[in-house]
Amino acid sequence: MKNNSILKTLHVITPFKGESTKLLENTIESLMINRSQTSFEHKIIYDISSKDIILRLKNNIEYKKDNKFYRVSFQEVKKKGIYYAINLGLESIPLQSYYVVIGAGDLFKEIKGSLKVSRNKIILLPYKLSSSKNNTYLRNVRNFYSGMPYCHNAIIYINNGIKYNNNYKISSDYDHFLKYVKKYNLNKKNILNCFQEKILVDFESSIGISSKSKFLKYFENMLIIYRDSGYLKLIFYFWHNFRKV
């Protein structure tokens, strides 16, 4: 695929486990109003405990309207775990297709023109947190070994067979990212060259799982860095995250 060619289809994976129905409806609505040349194939993977919520949502006539830019499908999962759900979503979409993982409450605020495909195998979307009126993150890519360098729900990947490790409770997105950049030999400059200027994603900042336990996040991050790159990068992680303590 040529550099800067139009991305015709973007697969969107949303794990859902009993969060607010309204948040999920808002996410769907933000994708439905897309009128660019990029269409959205939205896969919602829901926990069995959310079955009644999803049934009510599926019965809503608004989501049955014919829309060539947006299609939604639902899949029930009985096994617990957000990363398990994401992996099921990946198994349902073609290899070499582009995908993004977004949560209930995440909104595509601005869809103008079309997404562009980069030969560097990754696309970054500008984003902001809903709790911050003026804090929009543009080209804010941190060091790869200081923790997740960019909001994981604002990264478009290629489905290349790399799965999320279910052994991690919080940081599997970080493990996935490091494996991905290593596979394609990406560096910070490569990734910044793949920045998409036109789309802003607004995140419901209070529901991220990484904010629930900083101790577990730090522990898993250190384990991932050690397994990926050894002691030297682990020392850098300690210095970067704990130098002000």
N, C-alpha and C positions, 0 to 999 in steps of 0.2 A: 504494500500500500504506500502510495507516495506521501512524502512529507507535506503537511498542511492540507491534505485532502479532507473532505467533509466526513465526519463520523456519522454514518447513516443510522446506526442502531446502538443505543446504550442500554445494557442490562442493569437493572437496579434491584438489589437484594435488600430486603428489610426483615430482620429477625423481630418477632413480636411476641411478648410474653406479658399480657395483661396490663400493659400501659393504658393510658387514657385513650378511649376510642376517638375522642376529638383530635388528639395529637396525630393519630394515624390518618384520620380523614383529612386533616390539614396537609399532611405529606402527600397524599394521593391527589388532592386538589391542586397542589403546586406543580405536580407533574402533568396533570390533565390539561392545564391551560397552555402547555408548550405549543408553540406554533413555528418552531424552527424546522430546519431540514433534518434534524436529528430526532428520531422517534425513541420512545422509552418502552422497554419491556420490563414491567415491574413484577417481581416475584416476592410475595409476602410469605415467610415461613413462620408459622405460629405454633405456640405451645398448646398442648391439648387442653390446658386449663382455660385457654382463651377461645375455645370452640364456639361458645354461644355468642360472644362478641363478634367473631368473624362471620358467623351465619347472618347476624343482623346486618352487618356491613354489606355482605354479598347480596342481600335482598333489596338493598337500596337501589332504586332505579337509576340513580345518577351514575353508578359505576357500570351500568350495562349499556350505556350509550355508545354508539359506534364512533370511534375516534381513531383515525389512522396514525395519530402521533403518540397515542398512549394505550397500552393494553396491560391489564393486571391479571395475575393468577395467584392462587392460594395453595399452600401445601401444609398439611398438619404434620407435626413432628411429636413423637411420644417421648423421645429421649431428651433430657435436659441439657442445656448448655448453649450459649449464644454462638460459639464457634462451630459447634456441631450443626446448628441451623444454617450458618453461612456456608459450610461445606456442602450441605444438601442443595443449597441454591446454586453453588458452582457446578455441581454435578448435572444440573438441569439446563445449563446453558452451553452453547458450543465452545469448544476449545478455540483459542485465538480471537474470541469476541471480547469486546470491552465491557467492563462492569465497574460499578461502584456500590459500596455498602453504606446505606443510610438508615438511621433509626426513625422510629415513630416520633414526629415532632420536628424532624429536619425538613427544611423548606428550600426548594429551588426558587429563589426570590426573583431572579432576573434571567430570562431566557430570550436572548435576542440574537438573530443571526443563526450560526451553527457552531457546534463544537468542531475543532480541528484535530486531526490525528497527527501525532508526532512519531517520527521514526525511532525515537528514543524509548518507546514502549510504555510511557507513563504520562499522565496528564494531571496537573494540579489545578484545583478550583479555588478561587478566592472565597473566603468564608468569614463569618462573624458569629459571635455568641449572642443569643437573644437577650441576655442580661446586660449587654454592653451596647449602648446606643451608637458610640462613635468608634469602637475598636474593631476595625476591619483588617483581617490578616492578609496581606499581599506580599508575596515573595518572602515570607517569614519562615525559611527553612533552616532549622537548627542543625547542629552537628549530628551525624548519624549515630554517634556513640554517646550521646547525652540522654538517650531515651527516644521515644517516637518523635521524629523530627518535624512532622507536619500532621495536621488533624487527619486521622485515618479515614474518616468519613468524607473527606474532601479530595481523595485520591482516586483517580480512574486507573484501573489496572487492566492488563490482558489476562484472560483466563488461560494460563499456561500449564495447568496441572498442579501448581503449588497449592497445597491445602493449609488450613489453619490448624495448629497443633492443639488438640483438645486437652492436653495435659496442663495447659496454662489457663488460669481463671480470668486474668485481666490483660496480660501482655502478649497474647498470641498475635495480635495485629502488628506488634513490633517485630516479633520473630518472623512473621510473614514478610514484612517490609524488607528486612535485612536479607532474607533469602532471595527476594525478588530483585533487589538492586545488584546482588552478587551474580545472579544468573545472567543479567544483561550488562554487567560491568558498568553500572551507572555511578556517577559521582554528583556532587552538589550542582556543578555547572550544567551537567546534562539535564538534571531535573528542572532547574530554573529555566532552561530553554524550552521546557514543555509546559510552561505556565499558560493557562487559559484565562484571558482577560475579561471575558464577557459575562460569566455566570457567577453569581454570588449565592452561596449556600448559608442559610441562617440556621444555626444549631440551637436546640433546646439544651442549654448548658448544664442544667441541673440533673440530667438523667444519664450522664456518661458513667460507664461502669468503672473506669479507671479512677474516678474521684471517690469511690466508696472505700477504698483501702490503700492508702499511700504506702504503708509498710509492705503489703503484698506486691504492689506494683514495683517498688524498688527491688525487692527480692527477686521477682521474676525477670526484671530487666537485667539484673546483674548475672543471673544464670544464663540468659540468652546471649549476652555479650561475651561471657566467658566461653560458651560453646561455639560461638561464631568466630571469635577473633583472639581469644586467649587473655593472658594477664594484663598486657599493656593497655588494651582498650578498656579493660575493667578498671584499671587505675585511673584512666582518664574519666570514666563515669563517676567514680568516687570524688575526684577533684571537682568536677563540674557541678555535681549535685549537692555536695556537702561542705564545700569550702566556706560557706557563709554561716554554717551552723555553729 
